């Protein structure tokens, strides 16, 4: 079946969904051989088709992500006991934490470390009353000190027993990607 130029161009312009565009592009493929506005409309339709397919793929990926459950640590438990606090405190700082580079050569650990630090300090020493650190000993901003201070201050007012339980829970539930090797 042969299609005239006007019909092919009208089909390209009228097509609004992927299936209609694919059909119109296949019918109007002969327009590629002739230069001019009709060929440009064919090329515009191909571009529109690519964009529609990309949008559909992005939507499918977003739907898949929404349906997927959040990542969960393989060490997570059904219930936690604050009695484990003392044992876990000895372990958490010795874990092989990943190092994150900051400007000026400074380094910090992942946020999970500072969450544990904040619960530990709250359980042992109570509320943070010190000033927020600004400068490191070697000059430059004290990213490590500020992160520790922020984490501790974030749990201000939490009772020691709740802080211990929160520490134990956070210890078992942080994701292994925060460590170089998970030796918990």
Backbone as numpy.savetxt, mean C-alpha at the origin, in Angstrom:
# Nx Ny Nz CAx CAy CAz Cx Cy Cz
-19.05 -9.14 -47.18 -19.89 -7.97 -47.18 -19.00 -6.73 -47.18
-19.20 -5.89 -48.14 -18.43 -4.65 -48.20 -19.23 -3.52 -47.58
-18.50 -2.67 -46.90 -19.12 -1.54 -46.21 -18.56 -0.27 -46.84
-19.42 0.69 -47.13 -18.92 1.94 -47.69 -18.29 2.80 -46.59
-17.53 3.77 -46.99 -16.77 4.62 -46.07 -17.68 5.35 -45.09
-18.75 5.90 -45.53 -19.65 6.66 -44.65 -20.25 5.78 -43.57
-20.63 4.57 -43.93 -21.22 3.64 -42.96 -20.18 3.21 -41.93
-18.95 2.94 -42.39 -17.87 2.53 -41.48 -17.55 3.64 -40.49
-17.46 4.88 -40.97 -17.15 6.03 -40.11 -18.28 6.25 -39.11
-19.52 6.13 -39.57 -20.66 6.32 -38.67 -20.66 5.26 -37.57
-20.30 4.03 -37.92 -20.24 2.96 -36.91 -19.13 3.24 -35.90
-17.99 3.75 -36.36 -16.87 4.07 -35.45 -17.27 5.16 -34.47
-17.96 6.18 -34.95 -18.34 7.31 -34.11 -19.45 6.91 -33.14
-20.37 6.06 -33.57 -21.52 5.70 -32.75 -21.19 4.65 -31.68
-20.14 3.87 -31.88 -19.80 2.79 -30.95 -19.41 3.36 -29.59
-20.05 2.85 -28.52 -19.80 3.36 -27.17 -19.20 2.32 -26.22
-19.38 1.04 -26.52 -18.82 0.01 -25.62 -17.75 -0.80 -26.35
-17.09 -1.66 -25.64 -15.96 -2.40 -26.19 -16.37 -3.28 -27.37
-17.45 -4.02 -27.21 -17.87 -4.94 -28.27 -18.22 -4.18 -29.55
-18.98 -3.10 -29.43 -19.37 -2.32 -30.60 -18.15 -1.70 -31.26
-17.20 -1.21 -30.45 -15.98 -0.63 -31.02 -15.16 -1.67 -31.77
-15.02 -2.86 -31.18 -14.26 -3.91 -31.85 -14.89 -4.27 -33.19
-16.21 -4.38 -33.21 -16.91 -4.71 -34.46 -16.73 -3.60 -35.48
-16.88 -2.35 -35.07 -16.76 -1.21 -35.98 -15.33 -1.09 -36.52
-14.34 -1.35 -35.66 -12.94 -1.26 -36.09 -12.62 -2.35 -37.11
-13.13 -3.56 -36.86 -12.87 -4.63 -37.83 -13.56 -4.35 -39.17
-14.76 -3.78 -39.13 -15.45 -3.43 -40.38 -14.76 -2.29 -41.11
-14.23 -1.34 -40.36 -13.63 -0.15 -40.97 -12.13 -0.25 -41.14
-11.56 -1.42 -41.02 -10.10 -1.56 -41.13 -9.58 -1.13 -42.50
-10.40 -1.16 -43.53 -9.98 -0.71 -44.86 -9.66 0.78 -44.89
-10.13 1.52 -43.90 -9.88 2.96 -43.85 -8.40 3.28 -43.60
-7.66 2.31 -43.07 -6.23 2.51 -42.82 -5.46 2.79 -44.11
-5.94 2.29 -45.22 -5.24 2.42 -46.49 -5.40 3.80 -47.13
-6.40 4.56 -46.69 -6.63 5.86 -47.32 -6.37 6.98 -46.32
-5.45 7.89 -46.67 -5.19 9.00 -45.75 -6.36 9.96 -45.68
-6.45 10.67 -44.54 -7.49 11.67 -44.40 -8.23 11.55 -43.09
-9.35 12.28 -42.99 -10.13 12.34 -41.75 -10.71 10.98 -41.37
-11.08 10.19 -42.35 -11.68 8.88 -42.05 -10.67 7.96 -41.35
-9.42 7.99 -41.81 -8.38 7.19 -41.17 -8.13 7.69 -39.74
-8.19 8.99 -39.54 -7.99 9.55 -38.20 -9.11 9.10 -37.26
-10.32 9.00 -37.76 -11.44 8.53 -36.94 -11.27 7.07 -36.57
-10.71 6.28 -37.49 -10.41 4.87 -37.18 -9.36 4.80 -36.08
-8.31 5.58 -36.20 -7.25 5.58 -35.18 -7.77 6.08 -33.84
-8.64 7.08 -33.86 -9.24 7.58 -32.61 -10.09 6.49 -31.97
-10.79 5.72 -32.79 -11.61 4.63 -32.25 -10.73 3.56 -31.62
-9.58 3.27 -32.23 -8.64 2.29 -31.64 -8.12 2.78 -30.29
-7.82 4.07 -30.21 -7.35 4.64 -28.95 -8.45 4.57 -27.88
-9.66 4.90 -28.28 -10.79 4.80 -27.34 -10.99 3.38 -26.85
-10.80 2.40 -27.75 -10.92 0.99 -27.38 -9.85 0.61 -26.35
-8.62 1.05 -26.57 -7.54 0.77 -25.61 -7.87 1.35 -24.23
-8.38 2.58 -24.22 -8.72 3.23 -22.95 -9.85 2.49 -22.24
-10.86 2.08 -22.99 -11.97 1.33 -22.38 -11.49 0.01 -21.80
-10.61 -0.67 -22.52 -10.08 -1.95 -22.02 -9.23 -1.73 -20.77
-8.44 -0.64 -20.76 -7.62 -0.33 -19.58 -8.49 -0.01 -18.38
-9.57 0.76 -18.59 -10.49 1.09 -17.50 -11.16 -0.17 -16.96
-11.54 -1.06 -17.88 -12.19 -2.30 -17.46 -11.23 -3.17 -16.65
-9.96 -3.24 -17.09 -8.95 -4.01 -16.36 -8.70 -3.41 -14.98
-8.63 -2.08 -14.90 -8.41 -1.41 -13.62 -9.58 -1.66 -12.67
-10.79 -1.62 -13.21 -11.97 -1.87 -12.39 -11.98 -3.32 -11.88
-11.61 -4.25 -12.75 -11.56 -5.66 -12.34 -10.50 -5.87 -11.26
-9.36 -5.19 -11.39 -8.31 -5.30 -10.37 -8.77 -4.70 -9.04
-9.48 -3.57 -9.11 -9.98 -2.94 -7.88 -11.02 -3.84 -7.21
-11.87 -4.46 -8.00 -12.86 -5.38 -7.44 -12.19 -6.58 -6.80
-11.13 -7.07 -7.43 -10.40 -8.21 -6.87 -9.73 -7.83 -5.55
-9.16 -6.61 -5.51 -8.51 -6.14 -4.28 -9.53 -5.96 -3.16
-10.71 -5.47 -3.51 -11.75 -5.25 -2.50 -12.25 -6.58 -1.94
-12.28 -7.58 -2.76 -12.75 -8.89 -2.31 -11.69 -9.66 -1.54
-10.43 -9.27 -1.72 -9.34 -9.98 -1.06 -9.27 -9.55 0.41
-9.04 -10.49 1.30 -8.92 -10.14 2.71 -7.58 -9.45 2.94
-7.51 -8.65 3.95 -6.28 -7.93 4.28 -5.18 -8.93 4.62
-3.94 -8.52 4.35 -2.82 -9.40 4.67 -2.83 -9.69 6.17
-2.43 -10.89 6.49 -2.43 -11.31 7.89 -1.11 -11.98 8.19
-0.58 -11.69 9.34 0.68 -12.28 9.75 0.50 -13.78 9.98
1.47 -14.58 9.60 1.35 -16.02 9.86 1.48 -16.35 11.35
1.89 -15.38 12.15 2.06 -15.60 13.59 0.83 -15.18 14.40
-0.16 -14.62 13.74 -1.36 -14.13 14.45 -2.06 -15.29 15.15
-2.61 -14.98 16.31 -3.30 -15.98 17.12 -4.76 -15.59 17.31
-5.53 -16.50 17.87 -6.93 -16.22 18.19 -7.03 -15.32 19.42
-6.18 -15.56 20.42 -6.19 -14.76 21.64 -4.75 -14.53 22.10
-4.57 -13.50 22.89 -3.23 -13.11 23.34 -3.21 -13.01 24.85
-2.02 -13.24 25.43 -1.86 -13.22 26.88 -0.78 -12.20 27.24
-1.10 -11.26 28.11 -0.16 -10.22 28.51 1.02 -10.81 29.29
0.90 -12.05 29.76 1.99 -12.69 30.49 3.21 -12.91 29.59
3.04 -12.91 28.30 4.15 -13.10 27.36 4.97 -11.82 27.18
4.52 -10.72 27.74 5.13 -9.42 27.52 6.64 -9.43 27.78
7.07 -9.90 28.95 8.49 -9.86 29.31 9.36 -10.66 28.34
8.86 -11.80 27.92 9.62 -12.64 26.98 9.75 -11.96 25.63
8.66 -11.37 25.16 8.67 -10.75 23.84 9.45 -9.44 23.80
9.51 -8.73 24.93 10.27 -7.48 24.98 11.75 -7.76 24.70
12.24 -8.87 25.23 13.64 -9.23 25.01 13.91 -9.53 23.54
12.91 -10.01 22.83 13.09 -10.44 21.45 12.93 -9.31 20.43
12.00 -8.37 20.66 11.60 -7.49 19.57 12.70 -6.57 19.06
13.56 -6.07 19.93 14.63 -5.18 19.46 15.73 -5.95 18.76
15.83 -7.24 19.04 16.90 -8.06 18.44 16.49 -8.64 17.09
15.23 -8.47 16.71 14.79 -8.96 15.41 15.54 -8.24 14.30
15.67 -8.86 13.16 16.41 -8.31 12.03 15.50 -7.37 11.23
15.28 -6.15 11.77 14.37 -5.18 11.16 14.96 -4.61 9.88
14.11 -4.36 8.90 14.53 -3.68 7.67 14.93 -2.25 8.03
15.82 -1.70 7.26 16.28 -0.33 7.46 15.76 0.53 6.31
15.18 1.68 6.64 14.64 2.60 5.65 15.52 3.84 5.64
16.03 4.20 4.47 16.90 5.37 4.34 16.09 6.65 4.33
16.63 7.65 5.00 16.02 8.98 5.03 17.03 9.98 4.48
16.61 11.22 4.22 17.55 12.23 3.69 18.72 12.47 4.65
19.87 12.75 4.08 21.04 13.07 4.88 21.73 11.83 5.44
21.40 10.66 4.93 22.05 9.43 5.39 21.44 8.83 6.64
20.40 9.42 7.17 19.74 8.88 8.36 18.95 7.63 7.98
18.76 6.77 8.96 17.98 5.55 8.74 16.97 5.37 9.86
15.87 4.71 9.53 14.86 4.37 10.52 14.41 2.94 10.27
13.66 2.42 11.22 13.10 1.09 11.09 11.65 1.22 10.63
11.01 0.12 10.23 9.61 0.19 9.81 8.70 0.64 10.95
7.52 1.14 10.61 6.57 1.65 11.59 6.19 0.61 12.64
6.17 -0.67 12.26 5.81 -1.73 13.21 6.74 -1.74 14.42
8.02 -1.46 14.20 8.98 -1.40 15.30 8.59 -0.30 16.29
8.23 0.85 15.75 7.91 1.99 16.63 6.58 1.79 17.35
5.66 1.09 16.74 4.40 0.75 17.43 4.72 -0.12 18.64
5.57 -1.13 18.44 5.97 -1.99 19.56 6.71 -1.18 20.62
7.59 -0.30 20.18 8.34 0.54 21.12 7.40 1.40 21.96
6.41 1.99 21.32 5.46 2.84 22.05 4.70 2.06 23.11
4.20 0.88 22.77 3.49 0.06 23.76 4.43 -0.38 24.87
5.66 -0.74 24.52 6.65 -1.16 25.53 6.92 -0.03 26.52
7.22 1.16 26.02 7.51 2.29 26.90 6.30 2.66 27.76
5.11 2.61 27.18 3.90 2.95 27.94 3.68 1.95 29.06
3.94 0.67 28.79 3.75 -0.37 29.80 4.79 -0.28 30.92
6.00 0.10 30.57 7.09 0.12 31.55 7.20 1.47 32.27
7.12 2.58 31.54 7.38 3.89 32.12 6.16 4.80 32.22
5.05 4.43 31.62 3.87 5.29 31.66 3.92 6.35 30.57
3.19 7.42 30.78 3.08 8.47 29.76 4.41 9.15 29.46
4.58 9.53 28.20 5.77 10.23 27.75 5.69 11.68 28.21
6.72 12.14 28.90 6.72 13.53 29.37 7.89 14.32 28.79
8.72 13.68 27.98 9.88 14.36 27.40 9.51 15.20 26.19
10.46 16.05 25.79 10.26 16.86 24.60 10.55 16.05 23.36
9.90 16.43 22.28 10.12 15.73 21.01 11.51 16.05 20.49
12.32 15.03 20.22 13.69 15.27 19.72 13.67 15.96 18.36
14.65 16.79 18.13 14.72 17.51 16.86 16.00 17.14 16.11
17.14 17.29 16.77 18.42 17.13 16.09 19.15 15.88 16.55
19.78 15.20 15.62 20.59 14.01 15.94 21.95 14.46 16.45
22.67 13.53 17.08 23.98 13.86 17.63 24.96 14.29 16.55
24.83 13.70 15.36 25.76 14.00 14.27 25.25 15.11 13.37
24.23 15.83 13.79 23.66 16.88 12.96 22.56 16.30 12.08
21.67 17.13 11.63 20.55 16.66 10.83 19.39 16.30 11.73
18.26 16.03 11.13 17.07 15.68 11.91 17.20 14.31 12.54
16.67 14.17 13.73 16.70 12.90 14.46 15.43 12.11 14.12
15.43 11.45 12.95 14.26 10.70 12.51 13.95 9.55 13.46
14.99 8.86 13.92 14.80 7.72 14.82 14.18 8.17 16.14
14.74 9.20 16.76 14.22 9.70 18.02 12.81 10.24 17.89
12.55 10.94 16.80 11.21 11.49 16.59 10.18 10.38 16.39
10.56 9.33 15.66 9.64 8.21 15.44 9.33 7.50 16.75
10.34 7.30 17.57 10.13 6.67 18.88 9.22 7.55 19.75
9.51 8.84 19.79 8.71 9.76 20.60 7.27 9.79 20.13
7.05 9.86 18.81 5.70 9.89 18.25 4.91 8.63 18.61
5.57 7.47 18.51 4.89 6.20 18.81 4.51 6.13 20.29
5.39 6.57 21.16 5.12 6.53 22.59 4.01 7.51 22.95
4.05 8.70 22.39 3.04 9.71 22.67 1.67 9.30 22.12
1.65 8.52 21.05 0.39 8.09 20.44 -0.44 7.22 21.39
0.21 6.56 22.35 -0.52 5.68 23.29 -0.61 6.32 24.68
-0.45 7.61 24.75 -0.51 8.34 26.02 -1.86 8.10 26.70
-1.82 7.83 27.99 -3.04 7.61 28.76 -3.48 6.15 28.82
-2.83 5.27 28.09 -3.20 3.86 28.10 -2.66 3.21 29.38
-3.50 2.45 30.10 -3.01 1.76 31.30 -1.94 0.72 30.95
-1.06 0.42 31.90 0.06 -0.49 31.67 -0.40 -1.88 31.23
-1.46 -2.41 31.87 -1.90 -3.76 31.51 -2.44 -3.81 30.07
-3.13 -2.76 29.64 -3.62 -2.72 28.26 -2.46 -2.53 27.28
-1.46 -1.75 27.68 -0.29 -1.55 26.83 0.47 -2.86 26.65
0.57 -3.65 27.72 1.25 -4.95 27.61 0.52 -5.88 26.66
-0.81 -5.93 26.79 -1.60 -6.78 25.91 -1.52 -6.28 24.46
-1.57 -4.97 24.27 -1.46 -4.40 22.92 -0.09 -4.70 22.32
0.96 -4.68 23.15 2.31 -5.02 22.69 2.35 -6.45 22.18
1.81 -7.37 22.98 1.83 -8.79 22.61 1.06 -8.99 21.31
-0.09 -8.37 21.20 -0.90 -8.50 19.99 -0.16 -7.92 18.78
0.41 -6.74 18.92 1.15 -6.10 17.83 2.37 -6.93 17.43
3.03 -7.56 18.41 4.20 -8.38 18.12 3.83 -9.55 17.21
2.75 -10.21 17.51 2.37 -11.37 16.72 1.69 -11.00 15.40
1.13 -9.82 15.30 0.36 -9.47 14.11 1.07 -8.59 13.09
2.27 -8.08 13.39 2.91 -7.27 12.35 3.38 -8.19 11.23
3.37 -7.66 10.02 3.67 -8.46 8.84 5.17 -8.73 8.70
5.54 -9.89 8.18 6.94 -10.26 8.04 7.74 -9.34 7.11
7.07 -8.55 6.24 7.80 -7.68 5.33 8.56 -6.57 6.06
8.31 -6.39 7.35 9.04 -5.40 8.14 10.42 -5.92 8.55
10.65 -7.20 8.36 11.90 -7.83 8.76 12.65 -8.34 7.54
13.97 -8.44 7.66 14.75 -9.06 6.59 14.47 -10.57 6.59
14.45 -11.14 7.78 14.09 -12.56 7.91 13.27 -12.69 9.19
12.15 -13.36 9.06 11.22 -13.49 10.19 11.67 -14.63 11.09
12.19 -14.29 12.27 12.68 -15.30 13.20 11.84 -15.31 14.48
10.61 -14.85 14.39 9.77 -14.81 15.59 9.51 -16.19 16.07
